[in-house]
C-alpha cells in the first residue's frame, strides 16, 4: 500500500485503483454520501455535514456492544436538515450517510488505535495523535462517556477498507465542490456544520447561569480571512444567539485542511448546541427548529453577499 503522505485525503491509497474495496464496503453504504445540489450554484460557498449520517450497517451493529440509540446520540442529528434552507439559496451541500461512530471523515485518513485491531497496522498509521489517545480516531473506539463501541477487535483489512470505501470518496467530493466554487467565483468558503452536546458547555458558563448556542471555529484565525467570522458572530448575536469562538471547538481536520485563505479558500466550523433544536435523549426536533434553520440561512446568505464585495466590503461592515 502506498504511504499516505504521498496521497491527498481524497485519493485512493490502493496501488491498483481497479482493485475492489473489500471488507469495509458494507452493502447498506454503496452510496456513502450525498450532494444536495441547488438549482444553480449562485454563491461562493460549500456546506459540509460530515457527522449527520444515520445509516448503521447491520454488521456494525452486530459487532457493537452498545444499543443503537447510544450510538445514535453521537450523531450530529438533523444538522443537514438545519442547513437545508441555506443550501436552497444556491449552495451545494455534502452530507455523509454513514455515522461518525462507524467512520469519522473529520480526522486524518489514518488516525487509528492499534488496540482496536487484530493484527499489525501499517507502520505509517498515525497511532499517537491526541484524538487516538482519546478513543476518537478515524475509526472511533469509544462514544459518549468513554463507552467502548466494539465487543471484539477489528481486522486490519476491515478498518482500511472503510477508509477506502467511505473516507476517500467523501473528501474527493468535498475537494471537487471547493474547486468548482473557486473556478466559478475566484474564492470559496467551506462551512463545516456540526452539533455539540449541551454537556460540553464549559462548567464556568453553567455556574454563571449562561449557555452557549453556537461555537464558531476558525483554527484561531488561520483557516478563514476577509473578516468572515467577525461578521458571522455579529449577525448571530444580533439574532439573539450566544456565540463563542474556538472554545471548546476550534475546528477539526476538515477546517484545518481545507482552510487556506492565501489561496482564497476559507473554512469555518459551526457547532450548534443540540439543546436549542432537539431533545438530546430522543433526538426529536423541538418547535424552534424551523426558526433556527431560517436564521442560519439568513446569516449564510449575508456572508455570501459580503464575500461578493471582497475584503473591502467585509472590512467596512
Secondary structure, 3 states (H helix, E strand, C coil): CCCHHHCCCCCCCCCCCCCCCCCCCCHHHCCCEEEECCCCCCCCEEEEECCCCCECCHHHHHHECCCHHHHHCCCCCCHHHHHHHHHCCCCEEEEECECCCCCCCCCCCCECCHHHEECCCCCCCECCCHHHHCCCCCCCCEECCCEECECCCEEHHHHHHHHHHHHHHHHHHHHHHHHHHHHHHCCEEEEEEEEECHHHCCHHHHHCCCCCCEEEECCCCCCCCCCHHHHHHHHHHHCCCCEEECCCCCCCHHHHHHCEHHHCEEEEEEEEEHHHCECCCCCCECCCHHHHHHHHHHHHHHHHHHHCCHHHHHHHC
